[in-house]
């Protein structure tokens, strides 16, 4: 009988410890950096990046045309130069994401979602010239949120013959003063 009471006591304590650990993990999840100070969820669960100190050029962020034009200008340029990462940072919201769809070696669709920092990596100079420009645009708007389907062409020299075409899907947000790129995606396998 004493062994049975002892076992019940241990089981009860183990159960209470389990409940305590579960509650503790819920409490920790609430403070894991999954939200910014304004209560906006951060899908990655990681700490948010600090906004850039560099201000956007007025022409880059005051209109949808301006931010889409700048979006293409920052990646374009001759061989031996790097994309204009600093200017690009002024276009993207500090919590912006980049997604590149593709297919794996077996033809299965995959997607790689990353931060703007991850996208640029060490921002090495281009090995070949790269110019990309918009060829068509479809805009859908709801309040301060805009979705842009931006068709593009890419060439190895400015004004050159396109070697690829595709579509970027870009999400924009207007904060009352300016436009921000919240995220963008393209399908590398469709180019």
Order of alpha helices (4+ residues) and beta strands (2+ residues): alpha-alpha-alpha-alpha-beta-beta-alpha-beta-beta-beta-beta
